[in-house]
Structures are given as C-alpha cells and as structure tokens.
Amino acid sequence: MATLFDLTGEALHLQRQINESAELLFSDDPAEAAAATAELEALIAFESGNRRALESKADCSAAEGGA
C-alpha cells in the first residue's frame, strides 16, 4: 500500500504533468492541442483518484494519531 509520502509525491508529479499539458492547449498546431486535451482528461481523471487515496490515507493517519 502506498504511503502518504508516496501519494503526495505522485500528486506533485501529476500537477507538473497537468501544467505542462495545459500549456500545449495554446499551440497553433490543432493536432498538438487535441493531443494535449486528451492527455489532460486522462491526467485529471488519474489525479482525482490519487487525491481520494491521499485524503483517505491522511484520514487514516490522523485517526491513528499521526502515524
């Protein structure tokens, strides 16, 4: 099972990927903008799942006294 540290690191990595893909939305190349849109949809869906796992892990850690 992933640790809180692992999930937080993954969240930061995902945010960087989202930011990079979002910049490509402004490309003059329609194919690049379409690819960026598809990638963003996938990254955001994955980020949502990671966020739920992170919140769940944080709640468990708090309930265990911060362990």
Residue pairs with C-beta under 8 A, 6 or more apart in sequence:
2 10
2 53
2 57
3 57
4 54
4 57
4 58
4 61
7 50
7 53
7 54
7 57
8 54
10 50
11 47
11 50
11 51
11 54
14 43
14 46
14 47
14 50
15 47
17 43
18 40
18 43
18 44
18 47
21 36
21 39
21 40
21 43
22 36
22 40
24 32
24 33
24 35
24 36
25 33
25 36
25 37
25 40
26 33
27 33
27 36
61 67
